């Protein structure tokens, strides 16, 4: 995460939490690939969507 968001100081804890949360939700979970063949090089969001679709099909 340090490589992508950098190391910096925020004015307060809520600002830091909000920016880190936004980074995780908008970049990491949607665009960054898992660099492991066991996960099929999918993003966490894609894995979650496939998991939910699998459960919807069996229910």
N, C-alpha and C positions, 0 to 999 in steps of 0.2 A: 504494500500500500504506500510505503514511503516513496517508492519510485514513481508512482502514478499521481499521488496527491501532494507529495513533497513534505518537507518538514517546515512547519511555520508556527507562529503563535497566533492564537485567536484572542479576541478581547475578553471573552468569557466562556465558561463551560457550555452553556446552551448553544452558542454559536458554533463551537467546535463539534458538538454532537450533531447538530443539524447538517453541517457540511459533510461530515463523515457519513451520516445516514444517506444523504443525497448521493454521495459518491457510490456507496454500496448499491443502492437501489437503481440508479440510472446508468452507471457504468459497469460495475462488477457483475451484477446479476443479469444484465441484459446483453452486454457486448463482449466481455472478457471470456475467453475460452478456458475451460479447464484443461490444463496441459497434462492430461493423463489418458492413455488409450482405454482404460477401464471405464471411463465416463463417456467415451465416444467423442471426445473433443467438443462437447456441448456446453453451452452456458448454463449456469444454475437455473435460470428462468426456463430454458428449454427442457431441462431435466424435470423440473417441477410440473410443467405443462404436460409432458408425456406421462408422468406418473399419475396425474389427475385424470387424463384421458383413459389410461389403462384401468383405473378404478371405476370410471363412469361406464366403461364397456362391460365390466364384469358385474356391475350392480343391477 
